[in-house]
Amino acid sequence: MSVYTTVGRDELAAWLQPLGLGELIDHAGIAAGMQNSNYFVTTTRGRFVLTIFERVETLALDFYLALQDRVASRGIPSPQPLADGDGRRWRLLAGKPAALLTCLPGATVDFPAARHCQLVGETLARLHLAAVDMPQSLPNPCGASWRQAVGKALLPLVLSDERELLADELAFQAKQDYSRLPRGIIHADLFRDNVLWDTHGQLSGVLDFYFAGEDALLFDLAVVANDWCADAAALAALLAGYAGQRALTEAEIDAWPAMRRAAALRFWLLRLEVRHQPRAGEVVTIKNPDHFRAMLTRFRLAPQALPR
C-alpha cells in the first residue's frame, strides 16, 4: 500500500466515470504496506479505496478480486470490488491494472487483547470455510518454493550471521513434509494493520487479500499467531476462536512448531528482499526485517508445541 504510481485528478475522474459514483472530490495516497499503490478516493457518492497493482499478473488479479467478492458475499467483512456496466472489476489506470473497492469503517489496534485474538481466530476460520469451493484458485505466491528461491537469492547479499541462520532454516524447511495438512485458500497476510475494529470493539474489516492463495491452512494461522499473540493467553484465545469454527487435525498440531518458523521466515525474507532490492516509489514503506529474524531465532531455540 505504498504509493509507487502517481495518478492525476483528471485521469482518475475519467477512469471513475463508468462506475457511476458521481463527481470526484478528492484522492490521497495511503503510505502504508509494501506492494501496491493505494489511494483513498472520495466522490459525491462516498469514500472508496483505489488500488493500483504494481506487479500482479491479470490472472492473479482476477482471482484476488473474485475472492474478495466471494468472501464479502458470505459474511466476511472485506472490501468488495466495484464492477462497471460490463462486469469488469479492474481496468487500466496510469498504464497499470486498477480496481476500486468499498472503504470499510473502523480502525486498527496496535496492542490487541485476548478478545481481539479470539475474534480474529474465528474470522480466519470462517474465511477459510467461505473460500473452500472457490474455483480457479492460485498457489500461495510466497509459498514454500518462493521461500526457497528468494532465500537462496538473498544469501550472497545478507550479513554473515544472517547468512548462517538463513541457510540453516532453508535447509530445515526443505526437509519438512506438510503434504498431510488440510489445504485451502489462505489470506497469508492477516496482520494487525489488515484488520479493522468498530467503536464497539467488533471486527469490521479484513483487508489486503493480495498475497492470498492455496496453501496449508495452518500456515495462515501461524502468520496470525506470529503477529497478534504477544503472550500465551493471546495465543490460547486465537486458537480457541479458530477451533470453534474449524478444529485442527493431529497432523496440524504436530506441524505447529515448524510452521511458525516457516511463517516467520516468510516475512523475514519479504522484508530482507525490500531492504536489499528496493523498488523506487513516491511514498515507500520499508519495514525492518530484524523483528522476524529475532522471532525465527526464538522459535528455533524454544519451540512451542500445541496442547492436545
Steps between C-alpha positions, in 0.01 A plus 500: 500500500788736437459752218715397205271637225379859499150563363377843386156632586370524142628152414334351807172686442478357148580150626224522763224598260392145395437416868229765537625637830439868435766767493851456637556716807845394617761224494795449730778241506519246782856467630484151653575145389758392247365363173238713319406866464189596696289814523198609694251629242206722597214566259155647541379142563741415779853394589683212333846345473683497168770237455748513213671165462871538439617146430190280479420283198146536371412136578601551862315832515180338376538242778569755776201714410268202454611369839420827672162508330437140612592538866319834532184340362536221759510724803870578540539879540741563213528768230278423203625592152272720292426387144412716201204440270691224320576315823869593504648519849822661378611727214825669404588826674834675446592200286445248782210284619287678758188423703270701722370336816265590781660679795419327826451679833720453801857532617788262567621406849869508582480299822227236466344342807404134526146577382640655181703185439198277553293699248785495249528123542127456441509724194804326352331160527179641348705644216657160436158338492348773281768447235500120508327457162660798328561410133830563321710554810866594470789378717627712786734747322738489797472130570774244561654521153510882518665487841771268372563700183505844665699375797773356278509820292547709816778287649782691324348836599438466872744535789709199595306419818172534312637277226569217742153522654328527164686208344427275797129589509461446126652155543268424793188609314599304188485183711149563633208303358186710518313287243265344759370835621155627396530749218288778360507867413679708763526874556874472581539859626244549778712732712361750750513777239275294271212469748258779595292533818190712556432721800327211678808279478358279226705389200384718210748435221748250356730673251770433240439164334785543252717227647215249506531157344471128556719355775485320833232665714733467798747738336235774512437437868875515570528835319225641719643352821843649427363851465205510740597289799742665742444244776356158577155637586470673165611186316252286692220742411598499131508121486170469687332742261632313198417153636145612576448522123747236373679248720869438440606151394767291673732564207455874542572482871820306428611749233435815706856575622651462151217699342549794732862502385389489137269798555775701671741411219254615235473853640868524583573421135242746370650784701857399420407506133367855532813606690748354252297535178276807553263642241478872427182669621359835594407390853652163583469319831806288586447281806782374719571130437683458832174443689432178309862394518476519880169318497637220284801467729272476803285228343812304408640519852174443687237328284151508649272203440121521499304323776302196388 
